[in-house]
Structure formats: C-alpha cells, structure tokens
C-alpha cells in the first residue's frame, strides 16, 4: 500500500532498512542463539540518530517524532526483535518521560547522553505483585534531607543491566494507592542499587531482561521527575507511546514472517507442485497480508495522532491489541506453511515464533488493552448520550 511518506520519511525508512539488512543481520543470528547483547550495535544506532528519534536537536536528537520512530522500529524488527525492544523502551519510555517531566537540569544532563547512544535507558515499573496493576507498587521512596531512600525490587526490566539511566517508579505515600507514586532517575552506580536475577526467556534472547534491587538506594532529590504523586500519570503517559513501539515491533515481525512464508512456498514442492500454488497456501497468505496492512493502518494512525499532541490512549491500545494479536496469527500461519522444518532452528520462522509471543504480554497485556479500549469508548458514549 502507498502510505504517502514524505521524502524525509522515506530516507529514514531506507536508512533503518539498510542498517537492519547489513550491520544488524550480520550479528542477529549469533547474538540471539547465544543470548548476547551487542553493544556495538547500539553505538551505531546512536551515531545514526535512532536513539534520539523524538528528542529536540538542542538535546542531540533528530526530532523526527513518533511516526518516524514507528517506521524505524518496524524495519529493525524484521531482522532482530530483541534490538527493537531496546530502541522502543529507550525512545518511547525513557526519553519521552525525561523530556516531558524532567527539570531543565535533568534534561540537559541526561538527554544528550541518551540521544548519542553513550548510554541506554531502562524503565523499571513491574513488580512481583504489580504488573498490570500499577497501583499495587510497593517499592518505597522516603525522603531524607537532600535524598530519597528507595527500597524494593523491579522485575522484567529490559536492558536493565546495560542501562546507564533507569526510570524507577516508587511509592512515596503508602496510604494513597493511585496518587502516592513518584518517578525517579536512578543511575547504576548509586549506592544501594544492584542487579538481581537475569531471566532466561523463551524468545527475545539478544535483549537482556533482569531484576533490579534497591536496598537503601540513595537517589538525589534533584532526580525526582515532576513531583511526588505524579508517578501514575507519568507511567501511563509513557506506556501510551510504548505501546506504539511494541505495535511497530509487531509490524516488523509480521512482515518478516510473511516474507519467509512466500519465499519458502515458492521453493517447496509437494506432489510435483509448488506449495504456493495450492489454494490453502494462497488463502493463508491472503489472510496474513490483510492482517498486516490493517495493523499498519492502526499503528501509523496512532503514531501520527501522538505526534499531533492528541489524546491517544484508546487508539494506541487498539493498535497494540490488534497488531500484536495479528502478528501471533501471521507467524503461526507462516510456521504452518513451513511445516516440520519451520520447527527447527535452521529457519528464521522458529525465532520469530518464540519472539512474537511476548508482544501480547509486555507494555500491557491484550486483556489490559481491551479494558482500556472499552473504558474509553464507554466514556465517549456517556458524554454523547448521557443517561
């Protein structure tokens, strides 16, 4: 389909595609097999501007916006979904939060190093009893003089052991469930900060996922984002953008699965006929490409809406719900077309099958997206048709 990209958008998309097909493809298979984090890849991404996509030029960014970020993540995800996760978290969550809620001093200190790729960002929100339910966060933050003292732990933090800047959500008011949270910037060399368990995952193996532990962790008051009580607002605002990032990841994985299915079906013969000439295969391909293009329309619309400064909660949730569910279905059909060999690690579809499953879980499960969408649409109807 023709999405009428501007010349700048086409150039950016081509740059991301070329990087993915050359530099990233050269290491993607080995890094995913060994579960290795490729630091050099992120240095290159920083040099190309992909780690400061939505940041103003004054902070070293390229100020391209969420739509261009979506185009980039889509291309990167075709080759390595693990790398795309880090790019999404870094831009959609960490950079966005600091830009919108950090003081001038905080922005000037951290954003240039994040934009250049000098350091990576991580987002520490989830706890053992606080995943979908952010209001159940128990990590505490108590002010003592010029510092806050943090105690608790965070789970499933992407690139948490590689990041130099970590956004941490903690409770400053134990009596106020939703308004008692705050967000802080924590550096790994702050006293009391440590890396806990390193998760062994089904997929996305080239992206580390770890536990972060805070034991009387000392965080300067200056590293508080906005003010106490703003944590819930900051978390939800960041997740709106993060969901576009994960939805864009779904597009890239879906495209790769479609490409692999067609490539294989054109070569594989059964009963003396290429399997792409079987009606059952063609029907699968028709369903796959239709789901992919429908996903693109939703994801691109959500990204452009966020760039216009509109309230995007419903649209970003719709984009993530539909595109990630479609990606799982597309990858499943691609594997079915591959047959038995698709279940072996010799073919890319085996990695895609493992990687894609996480998309309906992180940045808000599909069930949470349905709750958000239904809540927002009911609010709209209540305004239009009051009882």
C-alpha positions as CSV (number, residue, x, y, z in Angstrom):
1,X,0.0,0.0,0.0
2,X,1.1,3.6,-0.6
3,X,1.3,5.4,2.7
4,X,2.4,8.7,1.1
5,X,5.6,9.1,3.0
6,X,7.5,12.3,2.7
7,X,11.0,12.4,1.2
8,X,12.4,12.7,4.7
9,X,10.3,9.7,6.0
10,X,11.4,7.5,3.0
11,X,15.0,8.3,3.6
12,X,14.7,7.5,7.3
13,X,12.9,4.2,6.5
14,X,15.6,3.3,3.9
15,X,18.4,4.1,6.4
16,X,16.8,1.8,9.0
17,X,16.2,-0.9,6.4
18,X,19.8,-0.8,5.2
19,X,21.2,-0.9,8.7
20,X,19.0,-3.8,9.6
21,X,19.9,-5.8,6.4
22,X,23.6,-5.2,6.8
23,X,25.0,-4.4,10.2
24,X,22.2,-6.0,12.2
25,X,21.7,-9.0,10.1
26,X,25.4,-9.8,10.3
27,X,25.1,-10.4,14.1
28,X,21.5,-11.2,14.7
29,X,21.5,-14.9,14.4
30,X,24.5,-15.5,16.6
31,X,23.5,-12.9,19.2
32,X,20.1,-14.5,19.5
33,X,21.5,-18.0,19.7
34,X,24.0,-17.1,22.4
35,X,21.8,-14.6,24.2
36,X,24.4,-11.9,23.7
37,X,23.8,-8.2,24.0
38,X,25.5,-6.4,21.0
39,X,26.8,-3.2,22.5
40,X,28.4,-2.1,19.2
41,X,25.0,-2.3,17.5
42,X,23.6,0.3,19.9
43,X,26.6,2.6,19.4
44,X,25.9,2.5,15.7
45,X,22.2,3.2,16.3
46,X,23.2,6.2,18.4
47,X,25.5,7.5,15.6
48,X,22.7,7.2,13.1
49,X,20.3,9.1,15.3
50,X,17.9,6.2,16.1
51,X,18.4,6.6,19.9
52,X,17.2,10.2,19.9
53,X,14.4,10.0,17.4
54,X,11.8,12.1,19.2
55,X,14.2,14.4,21.1
56,X,14.8,18.0,20.0
57,X,18.0,18.9,18.3
58,X,19.1,21.1,21.3
59,X,19.5,17.8,23.3
60,X,21.3,16.0,20.4
61,X,18.1,14.4,19.0
62,X,16.8,14.4,15.4
63,X,13.2,15.5,16.3
64,X,11.5,13.1,13.9
65,X,8.5,12.2,16.0
66,X,6.7,9.0,16.8
67,X,5.7,8.1,13.3
68,X,9.3,8.1,12.1
69,X,10.2,6.1,15.2
70,X,7.5,3.6,14.3
71,X,8.9,3.3,10.8
72,X,12.4,2.6,12.2
73,X,11.3,0.1,14.8
74,X,9.3,-1.8,12.1
75,X,12.4,-2.1,9.9
76,X,14.7,-3.2,12.8
77,X,12.2,-5.8,14.0
78,X,12.2,-7.6,10.7
79,X,15.8,-8.6,11.4
80,X,16.1,-8.6,15.2
81,X,13.1,-8.1,17.5
82,X,15.4,-8.0,20.5
83,X,17.2,-4.9,19.3
84,X,13.8,-3.3,18.5
85,X,12.7,-3.8,22.1
86,X,15.6,-1.8,23.4
87,X,15.0,1.0,20.8
88,X,11.4,1.2,21.8
89,X,12.0,1.4,25.5
90,X,14.8,3.9,25.1
91,X,12.8,6.3,22.9
92,X,9.2,5.8,23.7
93,X,9.5,5.5,27.5
94,X,12.8,6.8,28.9
95,X,13.5,9.7,26.5
96,X,9.8,10.7,26.5
97,X,9.5,10.7,30.3
98,X,12.6,12.8,30.9
99,X,11.7,15.3,28.1
100,X,8.2,15.8,29.4
101,X,8.6,15.5,33.2
102,X,12.3,16.3,33.9
103,X,13.6,19.6,35.1
104,X,15.8,21.7,32.8
105,X,18.8,20.4,34.7
106,X,17.7,16.8,34.3
107,X,17.0,17.2,30.6
108,X,20.4,18.9,30.0
109,X,22.2,16.2,32.0
110,X,20.7,13.0,30.7
111,X,19.1,13.6,27.2
112,X,22.3,14.3,25.3
113,X,23.9,11.1,26.5
114,X,20.8,9.1,25.7
115,X,20.4,10.6,22.3
116,X,24.0,9.9,21.3
117,X,24.0,6.3,22.5
118,X,26.6,7.0,25.1
119,X,24.2,5.2,27.5
120,X,20.9,3.3,27.2
121,X,17.7,3.9,29.1
122,X,15.6,1.3,31.0
123,X,12.1,1.5,32.5
124,X,11.5,-0.1,35.9
125,X,7.8,-0.4,36.6
126,X,6.8,-4.0,37.1
127,X,7.0,-5.8,40.5
128,X,6.1,-9.3,41.6
129,X,2.6,-8.1,42.7
130,X,2.3,-5.1,40.4
131,X,2.3,-5.9,36.7
132,X,-0.9,-4.8,35.1
133,X,-2.0,-3.2,38.4
134,X,0.4,-0.3,38.7
135,X,-1.4,0.9,41.8
136,X,0.0,-2.1,43.7
137,X,3.6,-0.9,43.5
138,X,5.4,-1.5,46.8
139,X,8.9,-0.2,46.2
140,X,9.2,2.7,48.6
141,X,10.8,6.1,48.4
142,X,11.3,8.0,51.7
143,X,12.8,11.5,51.6
144,X,15.8,12.1,54.0
145,X,17.3,15.5,53.5
146,X,18.6,16.0,50.0
147,X,18.0,12.4,49.0
148,X,15.3,9.8,48.7
149,X,15.9,6.3,50.0
150,X,14.5,3.6,47.8
151,X,13.8,0.0,48.9
152,X,12.2,-2.8,46.9
153,X,12.8,-4.6,43.6
154,X,11.6,-4.5,40.0
155,X,11.1,-7.4,37.6
156,X,11.3,-7.9,33.9
157,X,13.4,-4.8,33.2
158,X,14.5,-4.8,29.6
159,X,18.3,-4.0,29.3
160,X,18.3,-3.1,33.0
161,X,21.8,-4.5,33.4
162,X,23.1,-2.5,30.4
163,X,21.4,0.9,31.1
164,X,23.1,3.9,32.5
165,X,19.7,5.7,33.1
166,X,16.8,3.9,34.7
167,X,13.3,5.4,35.3
168,X,12.1,3.8,38.6
169,X,8.6,4.1,40.0
170,X,8.2,4.0,43.8
171,X,5.7,4.8,46.4
172,X,6.1,8.0,48.4
173,X,2.7,7.8,50.1
174,X,1.7,4.3,51.4
175,X,-1.9,5.5,52.1
176,X,-2.7,6.7,48.6
177,X,-2.9,3.9,46.1
178,X,-3.0,5.8,42.8
179,X,-1.7,9.3,43.8
180,X,1.0,8.1,46.1
181,X,3.6,7.2,43.4
182,X,6.6,9.0,42.1
183,X,9.2,8.5,39.3
184,X,12.9,8.9,39.7
185,X,16.0,8.7,37.6
186,X,18.4,6.2,39.0
187,X,22.0,5.5,37.8
188,X,23.6,2.1,38.3
189,X,26.4,3.5,40.5
190,X,24.1,5.0,43.1
191,X,24.6,3.3,46.5
192,X,22.2,0.5,47.2
193,X,21.5,-0.3,43.5
194,X,22.2,-3.8,42.2
195,X,21.3,-6.3,39.5
196,X,19.3,-9.3,40.7
197,X,18.1,-12.3,38.7
198,X,18.8,-12.4,35.0
199,X,15.8,-14.0,33.3
200,X,16.1,-16.9,30.9
201,X,13.4,-16.3,28.3
202,X,11.6,-18.2,25.6
203,X,12.5,-15.6,23.0
204,X,14.0,-12.1,22.5
205,X,17.2,-13.6,23.7
206,X,19.5,-10.8,22.5
207,X,17.7,-8.4,24.8
208,X,18.6,-8.9,28.5
209,X,15.7,-8.9,31.0
210,X,16.6,-8.6,34.6
211,X,15.5,-7.9,38.2
212,X,16.7,-4.6,39.8
213,X,17.2,-4.4,43.5
214,X,17.1,-1.3,45.7
215,X,18.5,-1.7,49.2
216,X,18.6,1.7,50.9
217,X,19.3,3.1,47.5
218,X,20.3,6.8,47.7
219,X,18.7,8.9,45.0
220,X,19.2,12.7,44.9
221,X,16.0,14.8,45.3
222,X,17.0,16.5,42.0
223,X,16.4,13.2,40.3
224,X,12.7,13.2,41.1
225,X,10.7,13.6,37.9
226,X,8.0,16.3,38.2
227,X,6.8,15.9,41.8
228,X,5.6,13.4,44.3
229,X,2.2,11.9,43.3
230,X,2.8,12.2,39.6
231,X,4.1,8.7,39.2
232,X,0.8,7.2,37.9
233,X,0.4,9.9,35.3
234,X,4.0,9.6,34.2
235,X,3.7,5.8,33.9
236,X,0.5,5.8,31.9
237,X,1.7,8.6,29.6
238,X,4.9,6.7,28.8
239,X,3.0,3.5,28.2
240,X,0.8,5.2,25.5
241,X,4.0,5.8,23.5
242,X,5.5,2.5,24.4
243,X,2.5,0.7,23.0
244,X,3.1,2.3,19.6
245,X,6.7,1.0,19.8
246,X,5.6,-2.6,20.5
247,X,2.9,-2.4,17.9
248,X,5.6,-1.3,15.4
249,X,7.6,-4.3,16.5
250,X,4.7,-6.5,15.6
251,X,4.6,-5.0,12.1
252,X,8.3,-5.9,11.6
253,X,7.9,-9.4,12.8
254,X,4.7,-9.9,10.8
255,X,6.5,-8.7,7.6
256,X,9.4,-11.0,8.2
257,X,7.0,-13.9,8.7
258,X,5.1,-13.1,5.6
259,X,8.3,-12.8,3.6
260,X,9.6,-16.1,4.9
261,X,6.3,-17.9,4.1
262,X,6.2,-16.7,0.5
263,X,9.9,-17.4,-0.1
264,X,9.6,-20.9,1.2
265,X,6.3,-21.6,-0.5
266,X,7.7,-20.6,-3.9
267,X,10.6,-23.1,-3.5
268,X,8.9,-26.0,-1.7
269,X,7.2,-28.6,-3.9
270,X,4.8,-31.3,-2.9
271,X,3.0,-33.7,-5.2
272,X,5.1,-32.1,-8.0
273,X,3.6,-28.7,-7.4
274,X,5.0,-25.6,-5.6
275,X,3.0,-25.3,-2.4
276,X,2.4,-21.6,-3.2
277,X,0.1,-22.8,-6.0
278,X,-2.1,-24.6,-3.6
279,X,-5.3,-22.8,-2.7
280,X,-4.9,-23.5,1.0
281,X,-1.5,-21.8,1.0
282,X,-2.8,-18.8,-1.0
283,X,-5.7,-18.3,1.4
284,X,-3.3,-18.2,4.3
285,X,-1.1,-15.6,2.5
286,X,-4.2,-13.6,1.7
287,X,-5.2,-13.6,5.4
288,X,-1.7,-12.8,6.5
289,X,-1.2,-9.7,4.3
290,X,-4.6,-8.4,5.1
291,X,-4.0,-8.5,8.8
292,X,-0.6,-6.9,8.3
293,X,-1.9,-4.0,6.3
294,X,-4.8,-3.4,8.7
295,X,-2.3,-3.4,11.5
296,X,-0.1,-0.8,9.7
297,X,-3.1,1.5,9.3
298,X,-3.8,1.4,13.0
299,X,-0.2,1.7,14.1
300,X,0.6,4.6,11.8
301,X,-2.6,6.4,12.7
302,X,-1.7,6.1,16.4
303,X,1.8,7.4,15.9
304,X,0.6,10.3,13.8
305,X,-2.0,11.2,16.4
306,X,0.5,11.2,19.2
307,X,2.7,13.5,17.0
308,X,-0.2,15.9,16.7
309,X,-0.4,16.1,20.5
310,X,-3.8,14.4,20.7
311,X,-5.0,12.1,23.5
312,X,-4.1,8.7,22.1
313,X,-4.9,6.3,24.9
314,X,-7.7,4.4,23.1
315,X,-6.0,4.5,19.7
316,X,-2.6,3.3,21.0
317,X,-4.3,0.4,22.9
318,X,-6.3,-0.5,19.8
319,X,-3.1,-0.5,17.7
320,X,-1.2,-2.7,20.2
321,X,-4.1,-5.1,20.7
322,X,-4.8,-5.7,17.0
323,X,-1.3,-5.7,15.7
324,X,0.2,-8.0,18.3
325,X,-2.6,-10.4,18.0
326,X,-2.4,-10.3,14.2
327,X,1.4,-10.8,14.5
328,X,0.9,-14.0,16.5
329,X,-1.6,-15.3,14.0
330,X,0.6,-14.3,11.0
331,X,3.7,-16.0,12.5
332,X,1.7,-19.1,13.3
333,X,0.4,-19.3,9.7
334,X,3.9,-18.8,8.4
335,X,5.2,-21.7,10.5
336,X,2.3,-23.9,9.3
337,X,3.3,-23.2,5.7
338,X,6.9,-24.1,6.5
339,X,5.7,-27.4,8.0
340,X,8.2,-29.5,10.0
341,X,11.3,-27.6,9.0
342,X,9.8,-24.4,10.4
343,X,10.0,-26.0,13.9
344,X,13.8,-26.3,13.6
345,X,16.3,-23.5,14.3
346,X,17.5,-23.7,10.7
347,X,14.8,-21.4,9.6
348,X,14.1,-17.8,10.8
349,X,10.4,-18.6,11.5
350,X,11.4,-20.6,14.5
351,X,12.9,-17.5,16.2
352,X,10.0,-15.3,15.1
353,X,7.6,-17.8,16.7
354,X,9.4,-17.5,20.0
355,X,9.9,-13.7,19.8
356,X,6.3,-12.8,18.9
357,X,4.7,-14.4,21.9
358,X,5.9,-11.6,24.3
359,X,4.2,-8.9,22.3
360,X,0.7,-9.6,23.7
361,X,2.2,-9.5,27.3
362,X,4.6,-6.6,27.8
363,X,3.6,-2.9,27.8
364,X,0.2,-4.1,28.9
365,X,-1.4,-7.4,28.1
366,X,-4.0,-7.8,25.5
367,X,-6.6,-8.2,28.3
368,X,-5.5,-4.8,29.7
369,X,-5.8,-3.2,26.2
370,X,-9.4,-4.4,26.0
371,X,-10.1,-2.9,29.4
372,X,-8.6,0.4,28.3
373,X,-10.4,0.5,25.0
374,X,-13.8,-0.4,26.4
375,X,-13.4,2.1,29.3
376,X,-12.5,4.9,26.8
377,X,-15.3,4.1,24.4
378,X,-17.9,4.0,27.2
379,X,-16.7,7.4,28.5
380,X,-17.2,8.7,25.0
381,X,-20.8,7.3,24.8
382,X,-21.6,8.7,28.2
383,X,-20.6,12.2,27.0
384,X,-22.6,11.9,23.8
385,X,-25.6,10.0,25.2
386,X,-25.9,10.9,28.9
387,X,-28.3,8.8,30.8
